[in-house]
Amino acid sequence: MARINFNASTVEPSTPMDVLPKGKYLCMAIASELKATKTGNGEYLQITFEVLDGQFKSRKIFERLNIRNSNKTAEDIAQRALSALCHAVGVIELEDSDQLHNIPVTIDLDIDPAKGEYSAQNRVKGYSAAGGQASAPAPTQRAAAPAAAAPAAGGTPVWKKKAA
């Protein structure tokens, strides 16, 4: 038994966190971490975003990108999503996921309905620059975009780096 002196009448009780409504949210990445997949044969980049304004200010949105996966389709989808995020925040040559942190970005959020034992959950549909404009790369950057998925000369690919 743990003895604690706590008066619940002095603290607002927490309420269950329902999914955020479908829509666009101004956010910024506040944390990222490379994690092993459940099966142990791949890795995903988990990015935590925080909503910056509006009714849902300070709420968190979690994105999981299958950076290395035996399912090549899942891997391709994740790399395209990471490229979209990089373009939206203006970080074309990504060496470390920390480079994505603290830069406002607009996230287009959807809801995956409840299925079986899993409740409904939010899903990131896409990213755009915080000003509402789609962030298209300049012609010289377009050629460099695939390098984000490849190791820099003598470097380690972003999905092989562990978060600090």
C-alpha positions in Angstrom: 0.0 0.0 0.0 1.2 3.5 -0.9 0.4 6.3 1.5 -0.4 9.5 -0.4 -2.0 12.8 0.6 -4.2 13.7 -2.2 -7.5 15.7 -2.2 -9.4 14.9 -5.5 -11.7 17.9 -4.9 -8.8 20.2 -5.7 -8.0 18.8 -9.1 -10.3 18.7 -12.2 -10.9 15.0 -13.1 -9.6 13.8 -16.4 -12.1 13.0 -19.1 -11.8 10.3 -21.8 -10.1 11.5 -24.9 -12.3 10.9 -27.9 -11.0 11.1 -31.4 -10.6 14.5 -32.9 -13.2 15.5 -35.5 -12.2 15.0 -39.1 -10.6 18.2 -40.5 -7.4 20.3 -40.8 -5.4 21.2 -37.7 -2.4 23.5 -37.2 0.1 21.4 -35.4 3.8 20.8 -34.8 5.9 17.7 -34.2 7.1 17.7 -30.6 8.6 14.3 -30.3 9.7 11.4 -32.6 11.1 8.0 -31.9 12.1 4.9 -34.0 10.4 1.8 -32.7 10.4 -1.9 -33.6 7.2 -3.3 -35.2 5.2 -5.7 -33.2 6.5 -8.6 -35.3 10.1 -7.4 -34.7 10.9 -7.6 -38.4 10.6 -3.9 -39.2 10.7 -0.4 -37.7 8.4 2.6 -37.7 8.9 6.2 -36.9 6.4 7.4 -34.4 5.9 11.2 -34.5 3.9 13.0 -31.8 2.2 16.2 -33.0 0.6 18.8 -30.7 -2.4 20.9 -31.9 -1.4 24.6 -31.7 -4.8 26.4 -31.7 -8.5 26.2 -31.6 -10.9 24.1 -29.5 -8.4 21.2 -29.4 -5.3 23.1 -28.5 -2.7 21.0 -26.8 -4.2 17.7 -27.9 -1.8 15.1 -29.3 -1.9 13.4 -32.7 0.2 10.3 -33.3 1.6 9.3 -36.6 3.3 5.9 -37.3 5.3 5.6 -40.5 6.5 2.1 -41.4 10.0 3.1 -42.4 11.3 -0.5 -42.7 8.7 -3.2 -43.3 8.4 -6.6 -45.0 5.3 -5.2 -46.7 6.8 -3.0 -49.4 3.5 -1.3 -50.0 3.4 -0.2 -46.4 7.0 1.0 -46.6 6.3 2.9 -49.8 3.2 4.6 -48.3 5.2 5.6 -45.2 8.1 7.0 -47.3 5.6 9.1 -49.4 4.0 10.4 -46.2 7.4 11.3 -44.7 8.2 13.1 -48.0 5.0 15.0 -47.8 5.7 16.0 -44.2 9.3 17.1 -45.1 8.0 19.2 -48.0 5.3 20.8 -45.7 7.9 21.9 -43.1 10.6 22.7 -45.6 13.1 20.1 -44.5 14.0 18.4 -47.8 17.2 16.6 -46.8 16.2 14.9 -43.6 19.1 13.5 -41.5 17.4 13.2 -38.1 13.7 13.2 -37.2 14.4 16.0 -34.7 14.7 18.3 -37.8 10.9 18.0 -38.1 10.2 19.2 -34.5 8.8 22.6 -33.6 7.8 23.7 -37.1 4.1 24.5 -37.7 2.4 22.2 -40.2 -1.2 21.7 -41.2 -2.4 18.1 -40.7 -5.4 16.7 -42.6 -7.0 14.3 -40.1 -9.5 11.6 -40.7 -11.2 9.0 -38.5 -10.8 5.2 -38.9 -14.0 3.6 -37.5 -14.0 1.2 -34.6 -13.2 -2.4 -35.8 -13.5 -5.5 -33.6 -11.8 -4.9 -30.2 -10.3 -1.6 -31.4 -12.1 1.7 -30.9 -12.2 4.5 -33.5 -8.9 6.3 -34.0 -7.6 9.3 -35.8 -5.5 8.8 -39.0 -3.3 11.4 -40.7 -4.4 11.8 -44.3 -1.9 14.4 -45.3 0.3 17.4 -44.6 0.5 20.9 -46.0 2.5 24.0 -45.1 1.2 25.9 -42.1 0.1 28.9 -44.2 -2.5 26.7 -46.0 -0.5 26.5 -49.2 0.7 23.2 -50.5 4.4 23.2 -50.2 5.8 22.2 -53.6 9.6 21.6 -53.9 11.6 23.8 -56.2 12.9 22.0 -59.3 16.4 21.5 -57.7 14.8 20.2 -54.6 12.6 17.7 -56.5 15.6 15.8 -57.6 17.0 15.7 -54.1 13.8 14.4 -52.5 14.5 10.7 -53.0 17.8 11.2 -51.1 15.7 11.5 -47.9 15.1 7.8 -48.1 18.8 7.0 -48.8 21.8 7.4 -46.5 23.8 10.5 -46.8 27.4 10.0 -47.9 28.9 8.2 -44.9 25.7 8.8 -42.9 23.0 6.7 -41.5 19.5 6.7 -43.0 16.9 8.6 -40.9 15.0 5.4 -40.1 18.1 3.7 -38.7 18.7 6.5 -36.1 17.3 6.1 -32.6 15.6 9.1 -31.0 17.6 10.8 -28.2 
